[in-house]
Amino acid sequence: MLHSFELSVFRRTIFLALLCVLIAAYGYGAPAPASIRLATTTSMDQSGLLDVLLAAFTKRTGIRVDVIATGSGSALTLASHGNCDLVIAHAPALEKAFLATNPASLRIPFMYSDFVIVGPKSDPAGISRSASAVAAFCSIAESKVRFVSRGDNSGTHQKELELWPPKLKPTHSSWYLESGQGMAETLRIADERDAYALSDRAAFLALSNELGHLAILFEKDGALRNEYSMIIPGLSAEGRPLADFLAGPEAAELIRSFAVRGTRVFFPLYPDIKTESAKR
């Protein structure tokens, strides 16, 4: 039978052991990593904003960031296999599905931009006169004018699938092309084929000088909001320093002041940052 002093020592030992487990699990007090693996959307990477943000982060912390630019769906798959420390995605439904199957993970929305519908300057489907984004997609489907989809399970692809009217889904239609590639290449194909496409505004503006046949034909609809979130997979602490930076005031000012060809295209959510998890 343990005496009171021995019992006290035993309890203290158990408490310290449990505290060490919690520190290891949640990363409090852990040394900063030498590098962080970031899986991010191609649209954010190609806009130039990511370069600005990561340069500021590395200057402040000394931590190198290794970037994997891919679609949101692929980025989340990398996270589920433990192949990245942080994800930046813009596919809310896929992100929330990821949280449901990875309940220790965190989702942090931190900025937004918008999508635009681009197409031939002649606008053969007449979408510029549409009352809504869904109506614009309805006009494209009814006119059977070429449309180039990313077709890659990216955030842009997910948004596009949301906008097609249920009875006019273009599956297996001859006028509907899937590039299976990133935003830049999809826009180039649409330009070559005189086709419509859904694009994030930043990517289109960045490439506008080389897209001679395309113009923004429909924009500024609530359904075209494009929210970006960070996903911290599992209990890994490696991605936390970058997540904290991107959700903070310095990054918010960089996001707010960033412009593509003189146009502001990204807007920070700071200071209204809310962390989400499947445990809520």
Backbone hydrogen bonds, N-H to C=O, Kabsch-Sander energy under -0.5 kcal/mol:
donor,donor_aa,acceptor,acceptor_aa,energy
7,L,3,H,-2.8
8,S,4,S,-2.2
9,V,5,F,-2.3
10,F,6,E,-2.4
11,R,7,L,-2.6
12,R,8,S,-2.3
13,T,9,V,-2.3
14,I,10,F,-2.3
15,F,11,R,-2.5
16,L,12,R,-2.5
17,A,13,T,-2.1
18,L,14,I,-2.4
19,L,15,F,-2.4
20,C,16,L,-2.2
21,V,17,A,-1.7
22,L,18,L,-2.1
23,I,19,L,-2.4
24,A,20,C,-2.5
25,A,21,V,-2.4
26,Y,22,L,-2.6
27,G,23,I,-1.6
30,A,27,G,-1.9
36,I,64,R,-2.2
38,L,36,I,-0.7
38,L,66,D,-2.7
39,A,37,R,-0.6
39,A,86,L,-2.6
40,T,38,L,-0.6
40,T,68,I,-2.4
41,T,88,I,-0.8
42,T,70,T,-0.5
45,D,41,T,-1.7
46,Q,42,T,-2.9
47,S,43,S,-1.1
48,G,44,M,-0.6
48,G,45,D,-0.7
50,L,44,M,-1.1
52,V,48,G,-1.3
53,L,49,L,-2.4
54,L,50,L,-2.8
55,A,51,D,-1.9
56,A,52,V,-1.7
57,F,53,L,-2.2
58,T,54,L,-2.7
59,K,55,A,-2.0
60,R,56,A,-1.9
61,T,57,F,-2.6
62,G,58,T,-2.6
64,R,34,A,-1.9
66,D,36,I,-2.8
66,D,64,R,-0.5
67,V,65,V,-0.6
68,I,38,L,-3.1
69,A,67,V,-0.6
70,T,40,T,-2.9
70,T,68,I,-0.6
73,G,153,N,-1.2
75,A,71,G,-2.5
76,L,72,S,-2.3
77,T,73,G,-1.7
78,L,74,S,-2.2
79,A,75,A,-1.8
80,S,76,L,-2.2
81,H,77,T,-1.2
82,G,79,A,-1.6
83,N,78,L,-3.0
85,D,37,R,-2.4
86,L,37,R,-1.5
87,V,231,I,-2.0
88,I,39,A,-2.3
89,A,87,V,-0.5
89,A,229,S,-2.5
94,L,91,A,-0.5
95,E,91,A,-2.5
96,K,92,P,-2.5
97,A,93,A,-1.8
98,F,94,L,-2.0
99,L,95,E,-2.0
100,A,96,K,-1.8
101,T,97,A,-1.3
102,N,98,F,-1.3
105,S,102,N,-2.4
106,L,232,I,-1.9
107,R,276,E,-3.0
108,I,230,M,-3.1
110,F,228,Y,-2.4
111,M,228,Y,-1.3
112,Y,267,F,-2.1
113,S,226,N,-2.7
115,F,224,L,-2.8
116,V,199,S,-3.3
117,I,218,F,-2.6
118,V,116,V,-0.6
118,V,197,A,-2.6
119,G,215,A,-1.9
121,K,213,H,-1.5
123,D,120,P,-2.1
126,G,123,D,-1.7
129,R,126,G,-1.2
130,S,127,I,-2.1
136,A,132,S,-2.0
137,F,133,A,-2.1
138,C,134,V,-2.1
139,S,135,A,-2.1
140,I,136,A,-1.8
141,A,137,F,-2.4
142,E,138,C,-2.5
143,S,139,S,-2.0
144,K,140,I,-1.3
145,V,140,I,-1.1
147,F,175,W,-2.3
148,V,196,Y,-2.9
149,S,147,F,-0.6
149,S,177,L,-3.6
158,Q,154,S,-2.6
159,K,155,G,-2.2
160,E,156,T,-2.3
161,L,157,H,-2.3
162,E,158,Q,-1.4
163,L,159,K,-1.1
163,L,160,E,-0.8
164,W,160,E,-1.1
168,L,165,P,-2.2
169,K,166,P,-0.8
173,S,170,P,-2.3
176,Y,173,S,-1.3
177,L,147,F,-3.0
177,L,175,W,-0.6
179,S,149,S,-3.0
179,S,177,L,-0.5
180,G,150,R,-2.0
186,T,182,G,-2.0
187,L,183,M,-2.4
188,R,184,A,-1.9
189,I,185,E,-2.2
190,A,186,T,-2.3
191,D,187,L,-2.3
192,E,188,R,-2.2
193,R,189,I,-2.2
194,D,190,A,-0.6
194,D,191,D,-0.6
195,A,190,A,-2.6
196,Y,146,R,-2.6
197,A,118,V,-2.2
199,S,116,V,-2.7
201,R,114,D,-2.4
204,F,200,D,-1.8
205,L,201,R,-2.6
206,A,202,A,-2.4
207,L,203,A,-1.4
208,S,204,F,-0.8
208,S,205,L,-0.7
210,E,207,L,-2.0
211,L,207,L,-0.6
211,L,208,S,-0.8
212,G,210,E,-0.9
214,L,211,L,-0.7
215,A,119,G,-1.9
217,L,117,I,-2.5
217,L,215,A,-0.6
218,F,117,I,-1.6
224,L,221,D,-2.3
225,R,222,G,-1.5
226,N,113,S,-2.3
228,Y,111,M,-2.9
229,S,89,A,-2.7
230,M,108,I,-2.3
231,I,87,V,-2.4
232,I,106,L,-2.5
236,S,233,P,-1.2
240,R,237,A,-1.2
243,A,239,G,-2.1
244,D,240,R,-2.9
245,F,241,P,-1.7
246,L,242,L,-2.7
247,A,243,A,-1.6
248,G,245,F,-1.6
251,A,245,F,-0.7
252,A,248,G,-1.9
253,E,249,P,-1.9
254,L,250,E,-1.7
255,I,251,A,-2.8
256,R,252,A,-2.6
257,S,253,E,-1.8
258,F,254,L,-0.9
258,F,255,I,-0.6
260,V,263,T,-2.6
261,R,259,A,-0.5
263,T,260,V,-1.4
265,V,258,F,-0.7
267,F,112,Y,-2.4
269,L,110,F,-2.4
270,Y,110,F,-0.6
272,D,269,L,-2.1
273,I,271,P,-1.8
274,K,272,D,-0.5
276,E,107,R,-3.2
280,R,277,S,-1.2
